[in-house]
Amino acid sequence: MFDAMVDEIIEVLVEFGGSAHRDAVIDRMAVRRGANVASELLRRDALTAFELNLEGRDGRKALVRLPFGEGSHRWGLVADPWDIANPPEQKVVSVGIVEIRAAAAA
């Protein structure tokens, strides 16, 4: 359950350019789910999912971080949002009507 929640947090952080206040992230998650405001359950689950991923649960690499350090309410991505939205296999850049595809540098 929390893995899907972390995926959603990452998607929202990518939308915000890589970091945002946690309340803005949770509110955006609620809107994406069709609600006007976040429920306490969504807020609690999102906070828990973030904290579990921050700690690198089960030996997994953490995907999120606190860019301003412990105690901060700003959430951020460990990786560049471009790399998350466009995996290294193929990056796409649109310039007007021209689309440029490039393989990742090895």
matplotlib code that plots the C-alpha trace (Angstrom):
import matplotlib.pyplot as plt

x = [0.0, 2.7, 4.7, 1.8, 1.5, 5.2, 4.8, 2.0, 4.0, 6.9, 4.5, 3.2, 6.7, 7.7, 4.6, 6.0, 9.4, 11.1, 10.1, 7.2, 5.8, 4.3, 0.8, 0.8, 1.8, -0.9, -3.5, -2.6, -2.9, -6.4, -7.4, -6.0, -8.3, -11.3, -11.5, -11.4, -9.4, -7.2, -8.8, -7.0, -6.5, -4.8, -2.7, -1.6, -0.9, 1.1, 3.2, 3.8, 4.7, 7.1, 8.8, 9.1, 10.7, 12.9, 14.4, 15.0, 12.8, 13.8, 17.2, 15.6, 17.1, 15.2, 13.5, 12.5, 14.3, 14.0, 15.9, 16.1, 17.0, 15.3, 12.2, 11.5, 8.1, 9.5, 9.6, 11.9, 13.1, 16.5, 16.8, 16.3, 12.6, 13.6, 15.3, 12.2, 9.8, 12.1, 14.0, 17.5, 16.5, 15.2, 14.8, 12.4, 12.6, 9.9, 10.9, 7.9, 6.7, 10.0, 10.7, 14.3, 15.0, 18.4, 19.8, 21.2, 24.9, 26.6]
y = [0.0, 2.5, 1.7, 3.0, 6.0, 6.8, 6.5, 9.0, 11.4, 11.2, 11.9, 15.0, 16.1, 15.8, 18.0, 20.6, 20.5, 18.2, 19.7, 21.3, 21.8, 18.5, 20.1, 21.2, 17.6, 16.0, 18.6, 17.9, 14.1, 14.8, 16.8, 14.1, 11.7, 13.9, 15.6, 19.2, 18.7, 15.9, 13.6, 12.9, 9.3, 10.4, 12.9, 10.2, 7.6, 10.0, 11.1, 7.5, 6.5, 9.4, 8.6, 4.9, 5.7, 8.4, 5.7, 3.3, 0.6, -3.0, -2.0, -0.1, 3.2, 6.2, 8.1, 11.1, 13.5, 16.5, 19.1, 21.5, 18.8, 17.2, 19.0, 20.6, 20.2, 20.6, 17.3, 16.7, 14.0, 12.3, 12.2, 14.9, 15.1, 14.8, 11.4, 10.1, 11.3, 10.2, 7.0, 6.7, 4.3, 7.2, 10.9, 13.0, 16.7, 18.5, 21.7, 23.2, 20.4, 18.7, 15.8, 15.0, 11.5, 10.7, 7.6, 8.2, 8.6, 5.4]
z = [0.0, 1.0, -2.2, -4.3, -2.0, -2.5, -6.2, -6.1, -3.9, -6.4, -9.3, -7.5, -6.6, -10.3, -11.2, -8.7, -10.2, -7.6, -4.2, -2.4, 1.1, 2.3, 2.7, -1.0, -2.0, 0.1, -1.1, -4.7, -4.1, -2.8, -5.8, -8.1, -6.3, -6.8, -3.4, -2.5, 0.6, 2.0, 4.5, 7.8, 6.6, 3.3, 5.3, 7.8, 5.1, 3.0, 6.0, 6.9, 3.4, 3.1, 6.4, 5.5, 2.2, 3.7, 6.0, 3.1, 4.4, 3.6, 2.3, -0.6, -1.8, -0.6, -3.4, -1.3, 1.0, 3.3, 1.3, 4.2, 6.8, 9.7, 11.0, 7.7, 6.1, 2.6, 0.7, -2.3, -4.7, -4.3, -8.1, -10.7, -11.8, -15.4, -14.7, -13.0, -15.7, -18.5, -17.6, -19.0, -21.8, -23.8, -23.1, -25.2, -25.7, -27.6, -29.4, -31.1, -33.4, -33.5, -31.1, -30.2, -28.9, -27.4, -25.8, -22.3, -22.1, -21.1]

ax = plt.figure().add_subplot(projection="3d")
ax.plot(x, y, z, "-o")
ax.set_aspect("equal")
plt.show()
